[in-house]
Amino acid sequence: MSHLATIPGDPAPPARRTIVAHDVDEQAQNLTHWEQRYDQITAGRFCGVLDEWCASDVQIFRERNSCALHQSCNVRPDALWFGIEAHTREMRINGRQVGPDRIMTRPGHHPFELMTPDEHEILGIVIGRSTLLEAAEQQGCQINLSGLAGAELLQVDHQALAACRQQIQLLLAAEAPGAAATQADQVIAALLGLLDTSSADTQACASLARRRRIVHDAHEYVLRHQDEPVTVPMLCEQLHVSRRTLQYCFEDVLGISPMACLRYLRLNGVRRQLLSGAGGELRVGDVAAAWGFRNFSQFSCDYKKLFGESPSSALKP
């Protein structure tokens, strides 16, 4: 075994850590070298746990989140991400349901969106392109980088998928640094075994692309007009679609209604601004109004229901 995960001359030795977060933004920022924004979409106090092992060119992790999330993600430019559900659940990548015996993949510098359900656990591997190609050459595998760059889902062999899951779990449970480094090589070998038996799932179609665009444009409109109480009829008028079409697009791509999406997008925006406020200078009512909430009593009730605490609790002292 070549010990690709511990590259000679690496200025920082491989490191493993476990972090517990009680806010979705905190959890989003915990993954090393990722650009992310998380929005909480189901009610309850959030708890997230990240187990992560990092070397210079390889990152292997397990992420567990208590609440359903809408995640906007981006990996470092020179790498590829592979996402594996610990247990098959109702998860979506860019509007597509993952399903059994499938893994997710996206290249760096290509933003993507995930919808994850309550009590969700995902395993991840981020690996540099050159490291992946070097490992493939040593193991006698062929990697189609251009094919991976255009893929979102890969259909894989069931046994190879189970083996890769197991190797990731063993790595994250390893106590000794040397044992973890050796186990990381086993994870890379298991990933190559997956890719060697995989085929791109090409069920995405032009109609899905249109639905994605409508949902994306709706999000952008809300964010551009955050101080306005944007309604579903307003979105229909701006996007030139019927109410039924808008409903179908949101339910198909995100699994939720447009109204629910509008509510959680704005409530998360308020919470994010309150948490980032300096020294109590912000007032809850002003921030709520800046996000289009005109009825403060209703806003306060909706906020507490979603996050499990009052809006004032988010203000830093």
C-alpha positions as CSV (number, residue, x, y, z in Angstrom):
1,M,0.0,0.0,0.0
2,S,1.3,3.4,-1.0
3,H,0.1,5.5,2.0
4,L,-1.3,8.2,-0.4
5,A,-3.2,9.8,2.4
6,T,0.1,10.8,4.1
7,I,1.9,12.5,1.3
8,P,5.7,12.9,1.9
9,G,6.6,16.5,2.7
10,D,3.1,17.3,4.0
11,P,3.6,20.3,6.3
12,A,0.7,19.2,8.5
13,P,0.4,15.6,9.8
14,P,-3.0,13.9,9.4
15,A,-5.4,15.0,12.0
16,R,-8.7,13.6,13.4
17,R,-11.3,15.6,15.3
18,T,-14.9,15.4,16.6
19,I,-16.9,18.6,16.9
20,V,-20.4,19.1,18.3
21,A,-22.5,22.1,17.1
22,H,-25.8,23.5,18.3
23,D,-26.4,25.8,15.4
24,V,-26.6,25.0,11.7
25,D,-24.3,27.8,10.6
26,E,-21.7,26.6,13.1
27,Q,-22.0,23.1,11.7
28,A,-21.7,24.4,8.1
29,Q,-18.4,26.1,9.0
30,N,-16.9,23.1,10.7
31,L,-16.1,21.1,7.6
32,T,-12.5,22.0,6.6
33,H,-12.1,23.8,3.2
34,W,-15.8,23.8,2.4
35,E,-17.9,26.8,1.4
36,Q,-21.4,26.1,2.9
37,R,-24.6,27.6,4.0
38,Y,-27.2,25.5,6.0
39,D,-30.8,26.4,6.5
40,Q,-32.8,24.5,9.1
41,I,-36.2,23.4,7.7
42,T,-37.8,21.2,10.5
43,A,-38.6,22.2,14.0
44,G,-36.5,21.6,17.1
45,R,-33.2,22.5,18.7
46,F,-30.4,21.6,16.3
47,C,-27.5,19.3,17.2
48,G,-24.8,18.3,14.7
49,V,-21.8,16.1,15.2
50,L,-18.8,16.1,12.8
51,D,-16.1,13.4,12.8
52,E,-13.3,14.4,10.4
53,W,-10.0,13.0,9.4
54,C,-7.8,15.3,7.2
55,A,-4.4,14.9,5.5
56,S,-3.0,17.4,2.9
57,D,-5.1,16.1,0.0
58,V,-7.7,13.8,1.5
59,Q,-10.6,14.5,3.8
60,I,-12.8,11.8,5.2
61,F,-15.7,12.6,7.5
62,R,-19.0,11.6,9.0
63,E,-21.7,14.2,9.6
64,R,-24.8,13.7,11.7
65,N,-27.6,16.3,11.9
66,S,-30.7,16.2,14.1
67,C,-32.9,18.4,11.9
68,A,-33.7,18.4,8.2
69,L,-31.5,20.9,6.3
70,H,-31.2,22.6,3.0
71,Q,-27.5,22.8,2.3
72,S,-25.7,24.9,-0.3
73,C,-22.2,23.4,-0.8
74,N,-19.0,23.9,-2.6
75,V,-15.8,21.9,-2.4
76,R,-12.2,23.2,-3.0
77,P,-11.4,23.6,-6.7
78,D,-8.8,20.9,-7.1
79,A,-10.8,18.1,-5.6
80,L,-13.7,15.7,-6.0
81,W,-16.4,15.0,-3.4
82,F,-18.1,11.7,-2.9
83,G,-21.1,11.5,-0.6
84,I,-22.4,8.3,0.9
85,E,-25.5,8.0,3.1
86,A,-24.9,5.9,6.1
87,H,-28.4,4.6,5.7
88,T,-30.6,5.2,2.6
89,R,-33.1,8.0,3.4
90,E,-35.1,10.6,1.6
91,M,-32.2,12.7,0.5
92,R,-31.8,14.9,-2.6
93,I,-28.9,16.3,-4.5
94,N,-29.8,19.1,-6.9
95,G,-33.4,18.0,-6.8
96,R,-32.7,14.3,-7.5
97,Q,-33.5,11.6,-4.9
98,V,-30.4,9.6,-4.1
99,G,-31.9,6.1,-3.5
100,P,-30.3,2.8,-2.7
101,D,-26.9,1.7,-4.1
102,R,-26.1,5.2,-5.3
103,I,-23.4,7.6,-4.2
104,M,-23.2,11.4,-4.8
105,T,-20.3,13.1,-6.5
106,R,-19.5,16.7,-7.5
107,P,-16.2,18.3,-8.6
108,G,-14.7,21.2,-6.8
109,H,-15.8,24.8,-7.7
110,H,-19.2,23.5,-8.8
111,P,-21.8,24.5,-6.2
112,F,-24.5,22.0,-5.4
113,E,-27.5,21.7,-3.1
114,L,-28.5,18.9,-0.7
115,M,-31.8,18.3,1.1
116,T,-31.3,16.0,4.1
117,P,-34.0,14.7,6.4
118,D,-34.2,14.6,10.2
119,E,-31.6,12.4,12.1
120,H,-29.5,12.1,9.0
121,E,-26.0,10.7,8.7
122,I,-23.7,11.1,5.7
123,L,-20.2,9.9,5.0
124,G,-17.9,12.0,2.8
125,I,-14.6,11.7,1.0
126,V,-12.9,14.7,-0.6
127,I,-9.8,13.9,-2.6
128,G,-7.5,15.8,-4.9
129,R,-7.8,14.9,-8.6
130,S,-4.1,14.1,-8.9
131,T,-4.1,11.9,-5.7
132,L,-7.1,10.0,-7.0
133,L,-5.5,9.4,-10.4
134,E,-2.2,8.3,-8.8
135,A,-4.1,5.8,-6.5
136,A,-6.0,4.5,-9.5
137,E,-2.9,4.0,-11.5
138,Q,-1.3,2.0,-8.6
139,Q,-4.4,-0.1,-8.2
140,G,-4.9,-0.7,-11.9
141,C,-8.2,1.2,-12.2
142,Q,-9.4,3.6,-14.9
143,I,-10.9,6.9,-13.7
144,N,-12.9,9.0,-16.1
145,L,-12.5,12.4,-14.6
146,S,-14.6,14.2,-17.3
147,G,-17.4,11.7,-16.7
148,L,-17.3,12.3,-12.9
149,A,-17.3,16.1,-13.5
150,G,-20.6,15.8,-15.2
151,A,-22.2,13.4,-12.8
152,E,-24.3,13.9,-9.7
153,L,-25.2,10.3,-8.9
154,L,-23.4,7.1,-9.5
155,Q,-25.0,3.7,-9.4
156,V,-22.6,1.3,-7.6
157,D,-22.2,-2.3,-6.6
158,H,-24.1,-3.1,-3.4
159,Q,-21.2,-5.0,-1.8
160,A,-18.6,-2.5,-2.8
161,L,-20.8,0.3,-1.2
162,A,-21.1,-1.7,2.0
163,A,-17.3,-2.2,2.1
164,C,-16.6,1.5,1.6
165,R,-19.0,2.5,4.4
166,Q,-17.3,0.0,6.7
167,Q,-13.8,1.3,5.9
168,I,-14.8,4.9,6.6
169,Q,-16.4,3.9,9.9
170,L,-13.2,2.0,10.9
171,L,-11.0,5.0,10.0
172,L,-13.1,7.3,12.2
173,A,-13.0,4.8,15.0
174,A,-9.2,4.3,14.9
175,E,-7.3,5.5,17.9
176,A,-3.7,5.5,16.9
177,P,-2.5,8.0,14.2
178,G,-0.6,5.4,12.4
179,A,-3.6,3.0,12.3
180,A,-5.8,5.8,11.0
181,A,-3.3,6.7,8.2
182,T,-3.2,3.0,7.1
183,Q,-7.0,2.9,7.3
184,A,-7.3,6.0,5.1
185,D,-5.4,4.1,2.4
186,Q,-8.1,1.4,2.8
187,V,-10.8,4.0,2.4
188,I,-9.2,5.2,-0.9
189,A,-8.9,1.6,-2.1
190,A,-12.6,1.0,-1.3
191,L,-13.6,4.2,-3.1
192,L,-11.7,3.0,-6.2
193,G,-13.5,-0.3,-5.9
194,L,-16.7,1.6,-6.0
195,L,-15.8,3.7,-9.0
196,D,-14.5,0.7,-10.9
197,T,-18.0,-0.8,-10.7
198,S,-20.0,2.4,-11.1
199,S,-22.1,3.9,-13.8
200,A,-23.5,7.4,-14.0
201,D,-27.2,7.6,-13.2
202,T,-28.4,9.8,-16.1
203,Q,-32.1,10.0,-15.2
204,A,-31.9,13.8,-15.0
205,C,-33.8,15.5,-17.8
206,A,-34.6,18.9,-19.3
207,S,-37.8,19.2,-17.3
208,L,-35.9,18.7,-14.1
209,A,-33.4,21.4,-15.2
210,R,-36.3,23.8,-15.7
211,R,-37.8,23.0,-12.3
212,R,-34.4,23.6,-10.7
213,R,-34.1,26.9,-12.4
214,I,-37.5,28.0,-11.3
215,V,-36.7,27.1,-7.6
216,H,-33.3,28.8,-7.9
217,D,-34.9,32.0,-9.4
218,A,-37.5,32.0,-6.6
219,H,-34.7,31.8,-4.0
220,E,-32.8,34.6,-5.7
221,Y,-35.9,36.8,-5.9
222,V,-36.6,36.4,-2.2
223,L,-33.0,37.2,-1.2
224,R,-33.0,40.3,-3.5
225,H,-36.2,41.5,-1.9
226,Q,-35.7,40.3,1.7
227,D,-37.3,43.3,3.3
228,E,-40.6,42.6,1.4
229,P,-43.2,40.1,2.6
230,V,-42.8,38.1,-0.6
231,T,-45.9,35.8,-1.3
232,V,-46.5,32.9,-3.6
233,P,-48.6,35.0,-6.0
234,M,-45.8,37.5,-6.2
235,L,-43.4,34.7,-7.1
236,C,-45.8,33.4,-9.7
237,E,-46.0,36.8,-11.3
238,Q,-42.3,37.4,-11.3
239,L,-41.4,33.9,-12.6
240,H,-44.3,33.8,-15.1
241,V,-45.6,30.4,-13.9
242,S,-48.9,29.2,-12.5
243,R,-49.3,28.5,-8.8
244,R,-49.7,24.8,-9.5
245,T,-46.4,24.8,-11.5
246,L,-44.6,26.6,-8.7
247,Q,-46.0,24.2,-6.2
248,Y,-44.9,21.2,-8.3
249,C,-41.4,22.6,-8.8
250,F,-40.7,23.1,-5.1
251,E,-42.2,19.8,-4.1
252,D,-40.2,17.9,-6.8
253,V,-36.9,19.7,-6.2
254,L,-36.9,20.3,-2.5
255,G,-39.7,18.1,-1.2
256,I,-41.5,21.1,0.5
257,S,-44.0,23.7,-0.6
258,P,-43.1,27.2,-1.8
259,M,-44.8,28.7,1.3
260,A,-42.7,26.5,3.6
261,C,-39.5,27.4,1.7
262,L,-40.2,31.1,1.9
263,R,-40.8,30.9,5.7
264,Y,-37.7,28.9,6.5
265,L,-35.5,30.9,4.2
266,R,-36.5,34.2,5.9
267,L,-36.4,32.7,9.4
268,N,-32.9,31.4,8.9
269,G,-31.9,34.7,7.5
270,V,-33.1,36.4,10.7
271,R,-31.3,33.9,12.9
272,R,-28.1,34.2,10.9
273,Q,-28.1,38.0,11.2
274,L,-29.0,38.0,14.9
275,L,-26.2,35.5,15.7
276,S,-23.7,37.7,13.8
277,G,-24.8,40.9,15.5
278,A,-22.2,42.8,17.5
279,G,-22.6,43.5,21.2
280,G,-26.4,43.7,21.4
281,E,-26.6,46.6,19.0
282,L,-29.3,44.8,16.9
283,R,-32.9,44.8,17.9
284,V,-35.0,41.7,17.1
285,G,-37.9,43.7,15.7
286,D,-35.6,45.6,13.3
287,V,-34.0,42.5,11.9
288,A,-37.4,40.8,11.6
289,A,-38.7,43.8,9.6
290,A,-35.6,43.7,7.4
291,W,-36.5,40.2,6.4
292,G,-40.1,41.1,5.5
293,F,-41.9,40.1,8.8
294,R,-44.6,42.6,9.5
295,N,-46.5,40.8,12.2
296,F,-43.9,40.5,15.1
297,S,-46.1,38.3,17.2
298,Q,-46.5,35.7,14.4
299,F,-42.8,36.0,13.5
300,S,-41.8,35.3,17.2
301,C,-44.1,32.3,17.3
302,D,-42.8,30.9,14.0
303,Y,-39.2,31.5,15.0
304,K,-39.5,29.7,18.4
305,K,-41.4,26.8,16.8
306,L,-38.6,26.3,14.2
307,F,-35.5,26.8,16.4
308,G,-36.8,25.8,19.8
309,E,-35.9,29.2,21.4
310,S,-37.0,32.8,21.3
311,P,-35.4,35.2,18.8
312,S,-33.8,37.2,21.6
313,S,-31.8,34.1,22.7
314,A,-29.7,34.4,19.4
315,L,-28.4,37.9,20.3
316,K,-24.8,37.7,21.4
317,P,-24.1,39.6,24.7
